[in-house]
Amino acid sequence: MPEGDVVFRTARRLNEALAGVPLVRAELRWGELDGSGLVGRETLELVPRGKHLLHRVAGGWTLHTHLRMEGSWQVMATADVGLRTLANRQLRVVVGTAGWTALGLRLGMVDLVRTEREGELVGHLGPDILGPDWDAARALANLGAEPERPVGEALLDQRNLAGIGTLYAAESLFLEKVHPWAPVTTLGEERLGALVGRARRLMHANLGDGRQTTTGSRRNGEEKWVHGRSGRECRRCGSLVRVAAVGQAPADRVIFYCPTCQGGLGPTDDGRPQGPLGSSRGRSGRY
């Protein structure tokens, strides 16, 4: 699932293409939604909110979208948008000006609401780790509200703080040498603050580039410490990185981690051999 930095960059790109210019096309291929009323109205701004996108349009309208697991936005010159592009069955939203057109593909959520009702869609979110509303104290208070909850699960709960996904959760936990299943209360406020601060710094470092890295390297295969590296050697200690579920079904997610660096096997990890992702060895392919 795209994380907060991806949504931030997406909003910036869409804003550059659409803001300040009237829409000449607004097509919503989502249930009974009708975007025709947006045509002729000017895009005011596109704002990221955690993993959500808010496209605010003159007249008090907001087009809300969420990428979910596979969604993406593409920007094309309007002159190049032909019938073949528009016939794509994965296309969910088309919004365009005379110069540029934005194409929302495989989107997981689409809503059209009055701007004053945005809170009904994103009001449940905690402070945005990349947003102007960021409030570290409130985020830490939210995380501490369920002291026995595994910290990996708590970090991924967007009600606590918005924007962190499995990539930045795993990488931050590894770098801070925190066991993903450790109860929040065992960390203490200082260590928990360092963990959240680490995640925020990692995400900020990737706002200018489309290739995410947490190691500092952008060479293929060297970008991550543990995320996506189950069955491969830990870059810190040389033991094998593993992956296991954190959280309660159906909201459980997977976390990559190093048992040696982070305090042992997780309670949901049966310890069986895991091959590298995509290989037929071990069971990691199911993740």
Secondary structure, 3 states (H helix, E strand, C coil): CCCHHHHHHHHHHHHHHHECCECCEEEECCCCCCCHHHCCCEEEEEEEECCEEEEEECCCEEEEEECCCCCEEEEEEHHHCCHHHHCCCCEEEEEECCCEEEEEECCCEEEEEEHHHCHHHHCCCCCECCCCCCCHHHHHHHHHCCCCCEHHHHHHCCCCCECCCHHHHHHHHHHCCCCCCCEHHHCHHHHHHHHHHHHHHHHHHCCCCCCCCCCCCCCCCCCCCCCCCCCCECCCCCCECEEEEECCCCCCEEEEECHHHHCCCCCCCCCCCECCCCCCCECHHHC
